[in-house]
């Protein structure tokens, strides 16, 4: 029961870990990604917040990112952001 | 034989050269660590974006609407070589190797009747290519200190390149840079920058699965492709920064060692000359005393 999540910027690999759920700020609205999500690809709103839930009950960790993409495939979720703070 | 004084001056001058090369080596070593980290940190992004591009590209059917950056111009007559080097010398064969590779490929393509143009990054690329291909250089930019190069600057160059591509100034763009393998090894590398080179052999995972696109494929591609160009450029410059420092460190280490050898040789010569002078003086005194 884990989603492999990677957050990458041109500067560095910010996160590469297994988490419960990630809420991605998509261009057409936020969406949550759990394990086994169907493949999709979305652009990301700039200056939006990614919420990372380490477990179902945990308080989300928030990371602000600017511009980029999210890709979900069978291996997990990859976010390619221009910058992350 | 050189006089004692001349030898002394010579030794001192070599000693100060040695001090300089030693300092440069230490500076390069310190910068190398940071540059190497930056180069390694920029690899994951470049690799991931490449993967995403090829996975999306394999799902999109090529039509008239397909962005040129993906489909190409349909020709392959005019090639643009983006040659990335540094602004500064004194880094061994680092700059020369990149320029040499570019020159070799340019001659190959010209032999096949293609037109080759150059877009140079760094003074050394411009200097190295200017003699042979003076009229083919379309633009030259200077990155300054490679280690401090930011994404924004690189994005500016990428936008410029994409603009030229879309205006039909060239059909294929190649990027030349030096890949950082280790401190001792840097590999001059060529990479196809535009249109996107698709490696079909590593077929992306999840082929056949229907992928949802948000907003839609066209828009994602329109955003993704220019970004890919900028990221590949940034990566090349990061690799170059590390390679430059690595190469500089090796070159300066050699220079320091050579200076050391030279000092030893000169010191021996200095001592011999001094001894010879003393012996001559003694012989003069003794023969003078005997003559009395």
Interface residues (C-beta under 8 A of the other chain):
Chain A: X6 X8 X9 X10 X11 X12 X13 X26 X27 X28 X38 X39 X40 X41 X42 X43 X69 X71 X73 X74 X75 X78 X80 X82 X83
Chain B: X38 X41 X42 X44 X45 X46 X48 X49 X52 X55 X56 X151 X204 X205 X206 X209 X210 X211 X212 X213 X214 X215 X219 X220 X223 X224 X227 X231 X234 X235
